[in-house]
Amino acid sequence: MAGRYAVIMAGGKGERFWPLSTSTHPKQLLALVGDKPLIAQAVDRLEGLVPPENIFVVTNAELVDATREVTPLLPSENIVGEPIGRDTAAAVACGGALVKAKDKNGVFAVLTADQVMGNLDVFSATLKGGMDLAEQNDVLVTIGINPTFPSTGFGYIESGDMIASQDGVEFRTAVRFVEKPDEATASEYLSAGTFYWNSGMFIWSVQALEKSFAAHCPEMKALMDTLAGYASDGRIVEGMDATYPNLRKISIDYALMEKADNIVMACGTFAWDDVGSWPALESHFPKDESGNTKIGTVETLNADGNIVYSKDRLTAVIGVQDLIVVQAEGVTLICPKDRAQDIKQMVVALREKGNFEELL
């Protein structure tokens, strides 16, 4: 039986959760939902499936120490930092190299550090079934999430025939990956019943990944080979420093998943939220009688439908509707809920000004 491993990608900046999330303390290091940082929850979810010594984290070089602090179960050498961000294909190749250096026949899941899950027994069954399938077949397994509303914020996977079922989890052929749709198209996808949200989670063997990289993105096969050599000597950081500056940015979806013809989709029926921006918190916290989501020390008067975050000091809100109000890290943010996606734009604009680096 092949060894079981996991690679957690933790390179995100979480800019849509600014000012709470900053470049030195991004979303995955925050206890946004629950009492542990999101990345610590990602590690905990693997209990009983993957031993801590087989869990690797690929993050940014400047976040390695902070990540080690909040994931004390993991060996410190299992947390590695990329010198520069080169999108998810490079992160997957790096994780694949770490697994290969330890076990060239290994099977591993690629997970993200900033998602929230429920129904963890179903999640575990989905991962285990995917690993069993990937161990026995030359397939790339991806996890599609059963959509609960016509989201325009996620990519979708169209599913085909069922090819296996294990512990209540269905595995189907993946017909195609589609980009984030407009609202009308998303509604059509929901009605069709064959489209699933693209979760960005994958399961495959080292050999299946290498074979697919060789066929569809040879530069990532070369990167994985090179980094596996460095990792065998305990020098993967040196390897990344040498190779990353010359890499092009490319996502794993574009490099592999949109091109391969051996993709199997696990039907994810567990609760899932990628907690992409402040409005996502509304589904994780109780609302008051006026529909306000209040986190921290918050008082409201004649105010409806607001999200107010203020952990360190009192924030009082009067007579306003549908706002995001955040008091964190010495910054106050006020923004309409329907413009939450523009917070990232504000961070970019502030960075260009050059006066606020310590707050970003």
C-alpha positions in Angstrom: 0.0 0.0 0.0 1.4 3.4 -1.0 2.1 6.0 1.7 -0.6 8.7 2.2 0.5 12.3 2.2 -1.0 15.8 2.1 0.3 19.1 0.8 -1.5 22.2 2.1 -1.1 25.3 -0.1 -0.8 28.4 2.2 0.5 31.1 0.0 -2.5 33.4 -0.2 -2.5 37.0 0.9 -6.1 37.2 2.0 -6.4 40.8 0.8 -10.2 40.8 0.8 -10.0 40.4 4.6 -7.9 43.6 5.1 -7.3 45.3 7.5 -7.5 42.2 9.7 -5.5 40.1 7.2 -2.2 41.6 6.3 0.8 40.4 4.3 2.7 39.4 7.5 -0.4 37.9 9.1 -2.7 36.7 6.3 -6.1 35.0 6.4 -4.8 31.5 6.9 -3.1 32.5 10.1 -6.3 34.0 11.5 -9.0 32.3 13.6 -11.7 33.9 11.4 -14.1 31.1 12.1 -13.6 28.8 15.1 -11.0 29.1 17.8 -7.9 28.1 15.8 -6.2 29.6 12.7 -7.6 28.3 9.5 -4.4 26.5 8.6 -4.4 24.7 12.0 -7.9 23.6 11.3 -6.7 22.3 7.9 -4.1 20.2 9.7 -6.6 18.9 12.3 -9.0 17.7 9.6 -6.4 15.2 8.4 -6.3 13.3 11.8 -6.6 9.6 11.2 -6.0 10.0 7.4 -2.5 11.3 7.1 0.1 11.3 10.0 1.6 14.7 10.9 5.0 13.7 9.6 3.5 13.2 6.1 1.8 16.6 6.0 3.7 19.4 4.1 2.8 23.1 3.9 3.9 25.3 1.0 3.7 28.9 2.0 5.6 32.2 1.4 9.2 32.4 2.6 8.3 35.3 5.0 5.5 33.3 6.6 7.4 30.1 7.4 8.1 31.0 11.1 4.5 32.2 11.7 3.1 29.1 10.1 5.3 26.8 12.2 4.1 28.6 15.3 0.4 27.8 14.6 1.0 24.2 13.4 3.1 22.7 16.2 2.1 19.1 15.3 4.1 19.3 12.0 7.8 18.8 11.8 9.4 22.2 11.2 11.2 21.0 8.0 7.8 20.1 6.5 6.9 23.8 6.2 8.7 25.4 3.3 8.5 28.9 1.8 8.5 29.9 -1.8 10.8 32.9 -2.5 8.2 34.5 -4.8 4.6 33.5 -5.7 4.4 31.6 -9.0 0.7 30.5 -8.7 -0.6 27.0 -7.9 1.1 24.8 -10.5 4.5 25.6 -9.0 3.2 25.1 -5.5 1.8 21.7 -6.5 5.1 20.7 -8.2 7.0 21.8 -5.0 4.6 19.7 -2.8 5.0 16.8 -5.2 8.8 17.0 -5.0 8.6 16.9 -1.2 6.4 13.8 -1.3 8.5 12.1 -4.0 11.7 12.7 -2.0 10.1 10.7 0.8 8.1 8.1 -1.2 8.2 7.9 -5.0 5.1 5.8 -4.9 3.2 8.0 -2.6 -0.4 9.2 -3.0 -1.2 12.8 -1.8 -4.0 15.2 -1.4 -3.5 18.9 -2.4 -5.5 21.1 0.0 -5.8 24.8 0.8 -5.2 26.5 4.1 -8.1 28.9 4.1 -11.3 26.9 3.7 -13.8 26.0 6.3 -15.4 22.6 6.3 -18.3 20.9 8.1 -19.5 17.3 8.2 -15.9 16.2 8.7 -16.7 12.5 8.6 -18.0 13.0 5.0 -14.9 15.1 4.2 -12.7 12.3 5.5 -14.6 9.6 3.5 -14.2 11.8 0.4 -10.4 12.1 0.9 -10.0 8.4 1.7 -12.0 7.3 -1.3 -10.1 9.6 -3.5 -6.8 8.3 -2.2 -7.9 4.7 -2.7 -8.8 5.5 -6.3 -5.6 7.4 -7.0 -3.5 4.5 -5.6 -5.1 1.9 -7.9 -5.5 4.0 -11.1 -3.6 6.5 -13.3 -6.1 9.2 -12.5 -6.2 12.8 -11.3 -8.9 13.2 -8.7 -10.5 16.6 -8.0 -13.2 17.4 -5.5 -16.3 19.2 -6.8 -18.6 20.8 -4.2 -22.3 20.3 -4.6 -23.5 23.9 -5.2 -26.1 25.4 -2.9 -26.7 28.6 -4.9 -25.8 30.0 -8.3 -22.4 31.4 -7.4 -20.6 33.7 -9.8 -17.5 33.6 -7.6 -16.4 30.0 -8.3 -15.3 28.0 -11.3 -17.4 24.9 -12.1 -16.8 21.3 -13.1 -19.2 19.5 -15.3 -19.6 15.9 -14.2 -20.4 12.9 -16.3 -20.9 9.2 -15.6 -20.5 7.6 -12.2 -17.4 5.3 -12.2 -17.2 4.4 -8.5 -18.9 4.8 -5.1 -17.3 4.3 -1.7 -18.7 4.9 1.8 -21.5 7.0 0.3 -19.2 9.1 -1.9 -19.8 9.1 -5.6 -16.9 9.5 -8.1 -17.8 10.6 -11.6 -15.9 11.5 -14.8 -15.0 15.2 -15.1 -16.4 16.3 -18.5 -14.9 19.9 -18.4 -13.8 22.8 -16.2 -15.5 26.1 -16.8 -14.5 29.6 -15.6 -16.5 31.7 -13.2 -19.9 32.3 -15.0 -22.2 35.2 -15.1 -25.4 35.0 -13.0 -27.7 33.5 -15.8 -25.1 30.8 -16.6 -24.6 30.0 -13.0 -28.4 29.5 -12.6 -28.4 27.2 -15.6 -25.6 25.2 -14.0 -27.5 24.9 -10.8 -30.7 23.7 -12.6 -28.7 21.2 -14.7 -27.6 19.3 -11.5 -24.4 18.1 -13.1 -22.2 21.1 -12.3 -20.1 21.3 -9.2 -18.1 24.1 -7.7 -14.3 23.8 -8.3 -12.9 23.5 -4.8 -9.2 23.6 -5.7 -8.6 20.3 -3.9 -6.9 17.4 -5.7 -5.7 13.8 -5.0 -3.2 11.9 -7.1 -0.2 9.7 -7.0 3.3 11.1 -7.5 3.6 9.0 -10.7 0.2 10.2 -12.1 1.1 13.8 -11.5 4.6 13.4 -13.1 3.1 11.7 -16.1 0.5 14.5 -16.5 3.0 17.2 -16.1 5.2 15.6 -18.7 2.3 15.5 -21.2 0.7 18.9 -20.6 3.2 21.2 -18.8 6.8 19.9 -19.2 8.3 22.9 -17.4 6.5 21.8 -14.2 7.7 18.2 -14.6 11.2 19.6 -14.8 10.6 21.7 -11.7 9.3 18.8 -9.8 12.3 16.6 -10.8 14.8 19.3 -9.9 13.2 20.1 -6.5 12.8 16.4 -5.6 16.6 16.2 -6.0 17.2 19.1 -3.7 14.5 17.8 -1.2 16.3 14.4 -1.0 19.3 16.3 0.4 17.2 18.5 2.7 17.9 21.6 0.5 14.6 22.3 -1.1 14.6 26.0 -0.1 17.9 26.3 -2.0 16.3 24.6 -5.0 13.4 27.0 -4.9 15.7 30.0 -4.7 17.5 28.7 -7.8 14.5 27.8 -9.9 11.6 30.1 -9.0 12.8 33.4 -10.5 12.7 31.9 -14.0 9.2 30.3 -13.7 6.2 31.7 -15.4 3.0 32.1 -13.3 0.5 29.4 -14.2 -2.4 27.8 -12.2 -2.7 24.1 -11.8 -6.1 24.3 -13.5 -4.7 25.9 -16.6 -1.4 23.8 -16.6 -3.1 20.4 -16.1 -6.8 20.1 -15.2 -8.2 21.8 -18.2 -6.1 19.6 -20.5 -5.9 16.1 -19.0 -8.4 13.4 -20.0 -8.0 11.1 -17.0 -9.8 13.3 -14.4 -12.2 11.9 -11.9 -14.4 14.1 -9.8 -15.3 13.2 -6.2 -18.8 14.6 -5.4 -18.2 16.6 -2.3 -21.4 16.7 -0.1 -19.7 18.1 3.0 -20.3 21.7 4.1 -17.6 23.9 2.4 -16.9 27.6 2.4 -13.8 29.2 0.9 -14.4 32.2 3.2 -13.4 34.5 0.4 -14.4 37.9 1.8 -16.0 39.6 4.8 -19.7 38.7 3.8 -18.8 35.0 4.1 -18.7 35.4 7.8 -22.5 36.0 7.9 -23.1 32.3 7.6 -20.7 31.4 10.4 -21.9 33.8 13.2 -25.4 34.4 14.7 -27.2 37.6 13.6 -29.0 39.9 16.0 -32.7 40.7 15.6 -31.9 43.4 13.0 -29.7 41.1 10.9 -26.4 42.5 12.1 -23.4 40.2 12.3 -21.4 41.5 15.3 -18.0 40.1 16.1 -16.2 41.5 19.1 -17.3 44.6 21.1 -20.0 46.1 19.0 -23.2 48.1 19.8 -25.8 49.1 17.2 -28.7 51.5 17.1 -31.3 51.5 14.3 -28.8 49.7 12.1 -29.7 46.7 9.9 -27.9 44.0 8.0 -24.3 45.1 8.8 -21.2 43.1 9.4 -19.2 44.7 12.2 -15.8 43.3 13.4 -14.2 45.0 16.4 -12.2 42.7 18.7 -10.0 45.2 20.4 -12.2 48.2 21.1 -15.8 49.3 21.1 -17.3 50.1 17.8 -20.8 51.8 17.8 -22.9 51.9 14.6 -26.0 54.0 14.2 -28.6 54.3 11.5 -26.8 52.5 8.7 -27.6 49.5 6.6 -25.7 46.7 4.8 -22.2 47.9 5.6 -19.0 46.2 6.5 -17.3 48.0 9.4 -14.0 46.6 10.5 -11.8 48.0 13.3 -8.5 46.0 13.3 -4.7 46.6 13.3 -5.1 50.3 13.9 -7.2 50.7 10.8 -10.9 51.4 10.3 -12.6 50.1 7.2 -16.1 51.1 6.1 -17.6 49.6 2.9 -21.0 48.6 1.5 -21.4 44.8 1.6 -22.0 44.6 -2.1 -18.5 46.1 -2.7 -16.6 43.7 -0.6 -14.6 42.6 -3.6 -13.2 46.1 -4.0 -11.3 45.8 -0.7 -8.5 44.1 -2.6 -8.4 47.1 -5.0 -8.0 49.5 -2.0 -5.1 47.5 -0.7 -3.4 47.7 -4.1 -4.0 51.5 -4.2 -2.6 52.0 -0.7 0.4 49.9 -1.6 1.1 52.2 -4.6 1.0 55.2 -2.4 3.9 53.7 -0.4 2.9 55.3 2.9 1.1 52.5 4.6 3.3 49.4 4.1 3.2 48.5 7.9 -0.6 48.4 7.7 -0.8 46.1 4.6 
